[in-house]
Amino acid sequence: MPDAARLAFDLGAPPPVPEEAIAAAQALLQGGWLHRYGETLGDASDAALLEEEFATLLGARYCIGVNSCGSALFLALYGSGVRAGDKVLMNGFTLAPVPGAIAHLGAEPVIVEVTDELVIDLDDLAAKARASGARHLLLSHMRGHMADMDRVMALCDTLGVSVIEDCAHTMGARWAGRPSGRFGRAGCFSLQSYKHVNAGEGGLIVTEDEDLAARAILASGSYMLYGQHRARPAEDVFARWRDVTPNFSLRLSNLAAAVARPQLRLLEERARIWSDRHARLAALLGAIPGIRLPHRPQQEEHVQSSIQFAVTGLDAAGFCHFLDACRSRGVYLKWFGGEAAEGYTSAPRHWCFLRDAQSPPRTAAVLARLCDMRIPLSLPVEACEAIVGVIAQELMRQR
Ligand SMILES: *Cc1c(COP(=O)(O)O)cnc(C)c1O
C-alpha cells in the first residue's frame, strides 16, 4: 500500500559536528587537556574561550560554562539566593530537568498554567506569586515558545519576582530584537546534542549579576582557579564568596567546549535552515482540518528546532492510535499527555517527587492533544511534504 510507506529519514538525527570541531577535539585529545583548569594553564582553555565568545554573542558581561543546562538552572537559582524550602514558580510545560533543578536545591516548585499558545499564563502567574509568596520564577521558553517578555518582566518587577530564563530551546532567538536569556537575572542554555549547539552535554549561564556569576563559578567547581575564567567578575567579588561557597563539581568539560566553539559561528546559518523547515511544516500542517498551530506574535524571532500542533476531534483512544500509526511509519510524534512519562517527555502529574502534587488543569488539557516533533537540521526540504502526508493520512484514518 503506497500511502502507508515509512519515512526514510531519521527524525532523531542530531545536528552534525563540523570538521573544525572534530579537529579541535582531536588536538585536545592529543595533548590530554580535557579538564578546563590546570595550575599552569592560564585562561586560554577552550572552556574559558567559549564563555568569553558566548558572552560577546549575547552582549552579556558574564558567562559560566557547566556540565548541563539542568546544572546551569540549579546554579543560577543557587546564585540568586534560593534556599531549601523556598518556593519557585515555573511553567507547567517543560522538561523534567526544570523541576529537577528546583528539587536539587530542596526548594519547592509552584507550577503555573500555560496557555494554548504554549507560553506561561500571566494571570495565573500573578495569582500564584501572590498566593505562594514566591520570589523567583524559573521561566522555560519551552520548545522555543517565548511569552510576551515585556509583559513578563513588567509583571515580575511589580510582584518583586526575580526571573531565571531557561533558554535550552532559544539559543539564537529574540523577543523584540533582544536575545532570549537577556531579560531575566540570568539566562541558561544547553549544549546537549538535541539543542542548537551539539557538544553532547554542557550548559551556559549568562548574567550581569556579579555575585550570581562568582557564586556560580565557585559552586560549579572552580576550586581557587576561578581566575582562569575570562568572562568573570573582579577578584573582590570572589573574595566575598570564595570561602563560603560549596564546590558542587558541575564543571564544563574542555572537550565539550572545544566541540561547541566552532558551532557558535554556525548559529545564524542553522537558525535560517530551521526557520525554513519550520515554516514549510507549519504551512502544510496548518492546512489540515483539525490541526491547530500556536499563534506566534510578531515580536518573536524564534528558532524552531521542533514543531508543536494540537489535534482536535479525536477521543483519547483515537489520539493514541494516531500517534502509534505515525510512529510506526517513522514520524515520531512526542506526547506530554500520556499516562506515564515516556522518553524525554513528562508533565506535572508525573513529578511525584514534589512534596505537594500539582497538576494545573488547563495545562493538562493543553498537553492532552498536543503533538511535538523534532525538526532535524539535516531534514531535506522534500521530506517536509512526506512527513505531513503521513500525519494527514493517519489523522483521516482515525476520523
Ligand atoms: C534540554 C532541556 C533542559 C535541560 O538541558 P540539559 O542540558 O539536558 O540538562 C532544560 N529545559 C528544557 C526546556 C530543555 O529542553
PDBQT file of the ligand as one rigid body, heavy atoms in Angstrom, charges set to zero:
ROOT
HETATM    1  C1  LIG A 401      17.003  20.029  27.336  1.00  0.00    +0.000 C 
HETATM    2  C2  LIG A 401      16.298  20.950  28.241  1.00  0.00    +0.000 A 
HETATM    3  C3  LIG A 401      16.774  21.227  29.521  1.00  0.00    +0.000 A 
HETATM    4  C4  LIG A 401      17.966  20.534  30.116  1.00  0.00    +0.000 C 
HETATM    5  O1  LIG A 401      19.100  20.615  29.354  1.00  0.00    +0.000 OA
HETATM    6  P1  LIG A 401      20.307  19.579  29.675  1.00  0.00    +0.000 P 
HETATM    7  O2  LIG A 401      21.470  20.266  29.046  1.00  0.00    +0.000 OA
HETATM    8  O3  LIG A 401      19.926  18.300  29.030  1.00  0.00    +0.000 OA
HETATM    9  O4  LIG A 401      20.409  19.486  31.146  1.00  0.00    +0.000 OA
HETATM   10  C5  LIG A 401      16.086  22.130  30.290  1.00  0.00    +0.000 A 
HETATM   11  N1  LIG A 401      14.985  22.727  29.841  1.00  0.00    +0.000 NA
HETATM   12  C6  LIG A 401      14.478  22.483  28.627  1.00  0.00    +0.000 A 
HETATM   13  C7  LIG A 401      13.255  23.195  28.191  1.00  0.00    +0.000 C 
HETATM   14  C8  LIG A 401      15.119  21.587  27.796  1.00  0.00    +0.000 A 
HETATM   15  O5  LIG A 401      14.606  21.322  26.604  1.00  0.00    +0.000 OA
ENDROOT
TORSDOF 0
